[in-house]
Amino acid sequence: MVKVLSFARHSKEGKIVWIRQLKDFVGQEVEIRGWLYNKRSKGKIIFLIIRDGSGYVQAVGVKGESPDYVFDLYNKLTLESSIIVRGVVRQDARSPWGYELGLTGLEIIHIADEYPIQKKEHGVDFLMSHRHLWLRSRKQRAIMRVRNEVEKAVVDFFYERGFVRIDTPILTPTAAEGSTTLFSTQYFDLGTAYLAQTGQLYLEAAIFAHGLVYNFGPTFRAEKSKTRRHLTEFWMVEAEEAFYDNDDNIKLQEEFVSYLVQRALERCGEELKVLERDTSKLEKISPPFPRITYDEAIELLQKKGFDTQWGDDFGGDEETAISEEFEKPVFVMDYPKKIKAFYMKEHPERAELVKCADLIAPEGYGEIIGGSQREDDYDKLLARIEEFGLPVEHYQWYLDLRRYGSVPHSGFGLGLERTIAWICGVPHVRETIPFPRMLYRIYP
Ligand code: NSS
């Protein structure tokens, strides 16, 4: 667990603390401000379970010991009502949270209407339409906390290794990952602008200033895919490294992914328990990761009964089939040029391939990283831009990078939501981002 500062604020009645701090206030009377998660009574005793964002705690009221008025208020309380609870902190081994409160006072801030999300099962569509409320649920809280930890780990990893964070633009004049998945908007008198599908090209400019750089932010793809792995707005971490070839790039990736997983194991034990994640599978995640070539992947798929042909790209089913062969994420390397982006470096021995690798997560969570060495030769890059039918004038600045001290360089992009889905063991990426944007959903 990460160490969080423990301090109390003061109200007229006493100390206001967060539930996560209760262990520092045993024997003292404190005040908790939060929401009613559950309530029940048994004879002369009432139990209130309160959540305040930092945790859950049970407050116990006993007739004759707690003030009489709290028993009247108890009857009015509905689930999710906002309340202030006062009580004396007790250590309690039987409580799932380790501590409880002997109830000494209760105030109602707001009585909630009948709460639409009940303990029973709801359909996903209903829950998605109530995402603004669903976020309060235990599993959803746990997922967001894992996300929070992984986001911090991303920044720590790169900071510790001397990478400089470069915040790349979201409004861009060009496509970088295929022109069929662009969100566009009118940009004043300057024509059409697109929401960034990647910040990579801008990161490439920045390596010439800093050597090692990364970005971390939202990216957009107008993908008409309705799968459990696709969002139209997702977060990507991209790294770009001067003087790295594709092998150096791959080593960095396996170190990075292992770091994220180990951090989640170290600091999100509670959350992974709530999510019932089998953590023994995550414990195995350490470098090196297995590597196969695209050619070998095709062979493997054909052996498994797929009719995938050389030159085809992989869909979700193929990725799952490949991942079944390995306990760790697996790199699939050296894809055919014709199915990859224009900026990838031609394979020195086989001109029909590019020096790239996709990283496929275990347990069927799909491709979590796409990366490659970049084409650093001016003429070859220009030819590729023309081959793709891209407007060369928009790429002059990018071509410039191959005119003023060009160097071999590589980089990669990791999809945050797919990575979180894998770490948390939740099958669909829609639960790993607070308000998912998908083909058929932009509400709430
Ligand atoms: O298209 S990628 O494979 N690669 C790039 O965008 C490069 N420009 C990255 C780079 O080298 N700097 O996307 C990278 C990852 C991919 O492996 C997925 O994990 C994730 O981004 N990704 C997505 N996640 C969720 N939804 C969608 N639609 C999606 N598309 C890619």
Residues whose N, C-alpha, C, O or C-beta is under 5 A from the ligand:
A	BS01	NSS	E177 Q197 T198 Q200 R221 E223 R229 H230 L231 F234 E238 A239 E367 I368 I369 G370 G371 S372 G411 F412 G413 L414 G415 R418
